[in-house]
Each structure stands twice: as structure tokens, then as C-alpha cells.
Amino acid sequence: MARERSGRTVAHLVLATRLTVLREAAGLSREQAARALGAHSATVRRIEQAQTSLDDGQVRTLLTAYGATPAETREILGQLSAANRPGWWHPWRAVMDPWQLDLMSVESAARIVRSWDPALVPALLRTPAYARAVDDVLRPDLSPAQRDRRAELLVERRERLREQRTRVWVLMTAAALRTQVGGTGVMAEQLAALRVAADQPDVTLQVHPLDRPPHALTGIPALTFFRVEVPGIPDHVVREGGLPGTADVWKADPAVVTYRRLLDYSCATALHPDTSKEALV
């Protein structure tokens, strides 16, 4: 049974990864596992990449082929229901881009989310009005109602991150503070919200002033880095800046290390968080 398109949950990713580990420990290829299922190897690949729901019968067959112990089998089968349950973001799936759907599970497991935007306030610190104004310009393909729903989702994402005690570390340019997005009232509200956010214990906000030399992220599109502490889920980096609704996503890849290093270098040359607060006036 195919999963209704709502994105992978943390439980789904963890269970899919565990099935992969068990297969590899048994010394079986995906083709061999597929033969046990009487299916194509693509079916096993989709299961292991959490691209489809985990069917009880298929999982039982795979666990038998992998030589799982009775205790392992009971534990994994007991986790199937949670793994197949839609994520909290399911009500907003219609207005989410495909890459967002797949990344919400990672965000929901992240201990640290770091972001950079070369021209705008980074997404996680945007007010609903500012986010709506950005979409008005950058996402003309969406209806007004869809843009409103996306602004609602952003508010919910921020609240969820706060509840799970995720640290949000934002790096932005001072140019974003002077770019009029949505008019004077929207910008005044956004600047006030940034001042409040900068005082929150779960937020680190740094600003690159306009009178400094180029830094490591100069010219780099918007980035988001997810540090995850759940076994089986690697750190991820998302780079936006291409066609509307698209992004490049890397995980367990040299690109993740490279972009994290660029973030580190740029944060080291930006204003200290305490000094950055002074730029928000």
C-alpha cells in the first residue's frame, strides 16, 4: 500500500534504516531481498529510502529473510503503526514543495538548525506578513490562499522547533534589514520580531554588516543546515536559489561538511550576537 503523500516521519526513516542495516548484516543484496518478496529490487529500494509505507506482510517477509531474532521482529512490527502515521505537517502538504515534504522529518529530529540568506530575513525568523510578502514576489505560481497557508505552516514550524528545544542559529546580511519587503508596516513588524527572537535562549542571530569585506558565503544562495542526533538520520544541507519551489539537498556527503565549514567561517567573521542586536534598531 503506497503512503499518502505527506513526507517521511522520523519513525519511518529510523525503521527504514534499520531494515537496511539488517539486510546488509545478513549479507543480502537488494535483488536477493526482492526475490524473497517476489518483487522488483526497486520495491526494496523504496522501502529502505522511506519512499513508501511499510507494509506489515512485506516487513515480516524481509525480517524472516534477514534472519531477525524473534525479539527484533516483535519490536519492529510493533513500531510499524507509528512509522506509517502521517507527520504533523500533513494538513499543509498541498502547499509544500516536494523537497520540503521529505525534509520535514529531518527538521523534526534536528537539534540545531542553521540558516543563511544572502538578501532576505532567513525563513525561520520571518513574520507571517513578511513570509507572505516574499511569496507574493517569488512564488507567483501559487494562489493567494496557498501563500496564506504557507505562512501558517511557517508559524507552526517555529513553534514545533521551540517545543522540541531545537537551537535556531541564523546568519543574515544587513542588506536584508534595509530591503523593503511588503511595505513599511511589514518591515517594522519584522524588525521588532527579530529583536524579540534575538533575546530568546534558543535563537542565535548574527548579522554581516555592509562595511565588511566579502566572507565565505558571499554569493552563495540561501542555505539551511540540519544537525541531527537520531541514529540512522545524517546531517542534511539544503541550498535554495534555483527555480521556484526547488532546492538541492545533500546528506552524508562531502557537500554537507563543506557547507558547514563555510557557515562556520562566515559566522566567525560576522558580528557577535550581542553586537548584532544593535544592528536591529
C-alpha positions in Angstrom: 0.0 0.0 0.0 1.5 3.3 -1.0 1.9 6.0 1.6 -0.4 9.0 1.1 2.0 11.8 0.1 2.8 13.6 3.4 6.5 13.2 3.7 8.6 10.8 5.8 8.4 10.9 9.5 11.3 10.3 11.9 9.9 6.9 12.9 9.6 6.0 9.3 13.2 6.9 8.5 14.6 5.1 11.5 12.7 1.9 10.8 13.6 2.0 7.1 17.3 2.5 8.1 17.1 -0.4 10.5 15.8 -2.7 7.7 18.7 -1.7 5.6 21.2 -2.5 8.4 19.6 -5.9 8.9 19.8 -6.7 5.2 23.4 -5.7 5.0 24.2 -7.7 8.2 22.6 -10.7 6.6 24.9 -10.3 3.5 22.0 -9.9 1.1 21.7 -7.6 -1.8 18.6 -5.7 -2.6 18.0 -8.0 -5.5 18.1 -11.0 -3.2 15.8 -9.3 -0.7 13.4 -8.5 -3.6 13.3 -12.2 -4.6 12.2 -13.1 -1.1 9.3 -10.6 -1.6 8.6 -11.7 -5.1 9.0 -8.1 -6.1 11.4 -5.9 -8.1 14.5 -4.6 -6.4 13.1 -1.1 -6.8 10.5 -2.1 -4.2 13.2 -2.8 -1.6 15.0 0.4 -2.5 11.8 2.4 -1.9 11.3 0.7 1.4 14.8 1.4 2.5 14.7 5.0 1.4 11.3 5.6 3.2 9.6 6.4 -0.1 6.6 4.2 0.6 4.6 3.0 3.6 5.9 -0.1 5.4 3.5 -3.0 4.7 3.2 -5.5 7.5 3.4 -8.5 5.3 6.4 -7.2 3.4 8.3 -6.3 6.6 7.6 -9.8 8.1 8.9 -11.4 4.9 12.0 -9.3 4.9 12.7 -9.9 8.6 12.5 -13.6 8.0 14.8 -13.4 5.0 17.3 -11.4 7.1 17.3 -13.9 10.0 16.0 -11.4 12.5 15.5 -12.7 16.0 12.0 -13.1 17.4 12.6 -10.2 19.7 13.8 -7.9 16.8 10.8 -9.0 14.8 8.3 -8.2 17.6 9.9 -4.8 18.2 10.0 -3.8 14.6 6.4 -4.9 13.9 5.3 -3.0 17.0 6.8 0.2 15.5 5.0 -0.1 12.1 2.0 1.8 13.2 3.9 4.8 14.4 6.2 4.7 11.3 3.2 4.8 8.9 1.4 7.6 10.8 1.4 10.9 8.9 3.6 13.7 10.2 2.2 16.7 12.0 2.7 18.7 8.8 0.2 16.5 6.9 -2.5 19.2 6.8 -0.2 21.6 4.9 1.2 19.0 2.4 -0.7 20.6 -0.5 1.2 23.8 -0.3 4.6 22.3 0.4 7.3 21.8 -2.2 8.4 18.1 -2.7 11.8 18.7 -1.1 10.1 20.3 1.9 7.9 17.2 2.4 11.0 15.0 2.5 12.9 17.3 4.8 10.3 17.9 7.5 11.2 14.6 9.2 14.8 15.8 9.4 13.8 19.2 10.8 11.6 17.4 13.3 14.7 15.4 14.5 17.2 18.3 14.4 19.0 19.6 17.5 20.4 22.5 15.6 19.1 24.3 12.5 21.5 26.8 11.0 20.4 29.1 8.1 21.8 31.8 5.9 20.1 34.0 3.4 22.1 36.4 1.1 19.3 39.0 0.7 16.3 38.4 3.0 15.5 37.5 6.6 16.0 33.7 6.8 12.7 31.8 6.7 12.5 30.6 10.3 12.6 34.1 11.7 10.1 35.6 9.2 6.8 37.0 10.5 3.7 35.7 8.6 3.3 39.0 6.9 6.9 39.1 5.7 6.8 35.5 4.6 3.5 36.2 2.7 5.1 39.2 1.0 8.2 37.2 0.0 5.9 34.5 -1.6 3.9 37.3 -3.3 7.1 38.1 -5.3 8.9 34.8 -5.5 6.0 32.4 -5.9 3.6 33.9 -8.4 2.7 30.3 -9.3 0.8 30.0 -6.0 -2.7 31.3 -5.3 -3.3 33.8 -2.5 -4.9 31.1 -0.4 -1.8 28.9 -0.9 0.5 31.7 0.2 -1.6 32.2 3.3 -1.3 28.5 4.2 2.4 28.5 3.7 2.7 31.5 6.1 0.6 29.5 8.6 3.0 26.5 8.2 6.0 28.7 8.9 4.4 29.7 12.3 3.8 26.1 13.1 7.3 25.0 12.2 8.8 27.6 14.5 6.5 26.6 17.4 7.4 22.9 16.9 11.1 23.7 16.9 10.7 25.6 20.1 8.8 22.7 21.7 11.5 20.2 20.7 14.2 22.6 22.1 15.9 22.9 18.7 18.5 25.6 18.6 18.0 28.0 15.6 21.2 29.8 14.5 20.6 32.4 11.8 23.1 34.3 9.8 21.9 37.2 7.6 23.2 40.3 5.8 22.4 43.8 7.0 21.1 44.4 3.5 18.0 42.3 4.5 17.2 44.8 7.2 17.0 47.7 4.6 15.2 45.8 1.9 11.5 46.9 1.9 9.6 43.6 1.8 5.8 44.2 1.9 6.0 47.8 2.8 6.9 49.9 5.9 4.5 48.3 8.3 5.6 44.8 7.4 9.2 45.7 7.8 8.6 47.4 11.1 6.9 44.3 12.4 9.6 42.1 11.1 12.4 44.1 12.7 10.5 44.1 16.1 10.1 40.3 15.8 13.9 39.9 15.1 14.7 41.9 18.2 12.4 39.6 20.3 13.9 36.5 18.7 17.5 37.6 19.3 16.7 37.6 23.1 15.4 34.1 23.1 17.6 31.4 24.6 17.0 29.0 21.7 18.0 31.6 19.0 21.4 32.8 17.9 21.2 35.7 15.4 24.2 37.1 13.6 24.4 39.9 11.1 27.0 40.6 8.4 27.4 44.4 8.2 27.6 46.1 4.8 31.0 47.7 5.5 32.9 44.5 5.9 34.9 42.6 3.3 33.4 39.6 1.5 33.0 36.5 3.6 32.9 32.7 2.9 29.2 32.7 2.0 29.3 35.8 -0.3 27.3 34.9 -3.4 26.0 31.6 -2.0 22.2 31.1 -2.2 20.1 30.5 0.9 21.3 27.6 2.9 19.8 25.5 5.8 21.9 23.0 7.8 20.3 20.4 10.0 22.3 18.8 12.7 20.5 15.6 13.7 21.1 13.4 16.7 18.9 10.4 15.8 20.7 7.2 14.8 20.3 6.5 11.1 19.5 10.0 10.1 22.5 12.0 8.9 23.0 15.8 8.9 21.5 17.5 5.9 22.1 20.7 3.9 19.5 22.4 1.7 20.5 25.0 -0.8 17.7 27.1 -2.4 18.1 29.7 -5.1 17.2 27.8 -8.3 13.8 27.6 -9.9 10.8 28.4 -7.7 9.9 25.5 -5.5 13.2 23.7 -6.0 16.3 23.1 -3.9 19.4 21.0 -3.8 19.6 18.6 -0.8 22.7 16.8 0.4 23.1 14.2 3.2 26.1 12.2 4.4 28.1 13.8 1.6 31.2 15.9 1.4 28.9 18.8 0.4 27.5 18.7 4.0 30.9 19.1 5.5 31.9 21.9 3.0 28.8 24.0 3.6 29.0 23.5 7.4 32.6 24.8 7.2 31.5 27.8 5.1 28.8 28.6 7.7 31.4 28.4 10.5 33.8 30.7 8.6 31.1 33.2 7.9 29.8 33.2 11.5 33.3 33.8 12.7 33.6 37.0 10.7 30.0 38.2 11.3 29.0 40.5 14.2 28.9 38.8 17.6 25.3 38.0 18.6 25.3 40.8 21.2 26.6 43.3 18.7 24.1 42.0 16.0 21.2 43.1 18.3 22.4 46.7 17.9 22.0 46.4 14.1 18.3 45.6 14.5 17.4 49.1 15.6 
